[in-house]
Amino acid sequence: MPAIPSLGGLRGRGNKGAVPVRPVPVPLSAYVVDCAVYVAGERLPGRWTHIEAIKEVRKRHEGFVWIGLHEPDSEQIQGIAETFGLHELAVEDALEAHQRPKLERYDDTLFLVVKTVRYVEHESPTTANEIVETGELMVFLGRDFVITVRHGNHSGLARLRRELDEDAERLQLGPSAVVHAITDHVVDHYLDVTGRIENDIDVMEAQVFAPRSQVSAEQIYLMKREVLELRRAVMPLATPIQRLAEGYTRLVPDEVRSYFRDVADHLTTVSERVAAFDELLSTLVDATVAKISLQQNTDMRKITSWAAIITVPTMIAGIYGMNFDYLPELHWKFGYPLVITVILAICLLLYRIFRKNGWL
């Protein structure tokens, strides 16, 4: 049977052959999580496109637009970039998922990248393969708009948006208040994740110093790697938050800058915790290696002690196993019991000496 052409590859056949069909683009609404217009701190009712929303705001000369996107492709974000005048370099960074936390200024627009983290539930830190999962949030801040681009499935802002919708006084401060709420939300998650990791490290520490623990250095290195991933999310964010708190741009008014100082304080707490985790895990690695070395030394002493005890009967039996006629007490009827008694006495004496010295 001849192969049937795909419906996506051919539109029909005629005298001139097949006509290729261009792939149907995914509509922008598939990537837009929400698009809202806020005036005087209140969300205007209705559904808005990004073009209608910014027209409404600029017609009123007040308010701002908040658009949330989830993993858009280059075609889908291009329309928004043209409407809001986003810089092409910032748009390119927003499409790439593996960006370092940073803050950049393009003309009258700010571009902020933050890493989101999620604690992965597990039965025990000594058996888990993954403890921290990361995602990314890119934020475009303008005079009358804020656009968030989300990468990852755990970094949703729906709950935060609902909370802000009920806080008109906060939204009256403008789009920079949304940026503060986002960074505060992300840093609060840092605090939660570090608190739970701290519990995991406490469990691991207790097991490392337990008498017969099964924690290996590889498991501690795994935890250390997860802490390193958290460190890469937390540490670079300090400079952007500090800039926003110190008046890096006029897009952040003085009223909002004071809130960013609070975020910076919380971020400092997280940074100190992460640094402490790294040092503690390094100490646990050293303790585990030392414990393994000590156990190996103990095992070697036991093996050596038993080998010394076994050497005594082996040596005596080897001597009396020689084929000579004139060995001491060879033909005496009490010779065999005497030799066995001497062997047992020497072995018992060696056992007591090794036991007293802690080798057995």
HUZINOR-V964231 format. One record per helix or strand of 3 or more residues. SS is the DSSP state (H for helix, E for strand). FROM is the first residue (numbers start at 1). LEN is the number of residues. Records with the same first field share a line. If there is no record, write none. Layout:
SS->FROM-LEN, FROM-LEN
This chain:
E->10-5, 17-4, 32-8, 64-7, 102-5, 109-11, 132-10, 145-7
H->28-3, 50-11, 74-11, 88-8, 158-8, 168-4, 175-34, 217-18, 237-9, 254-67, 335-22
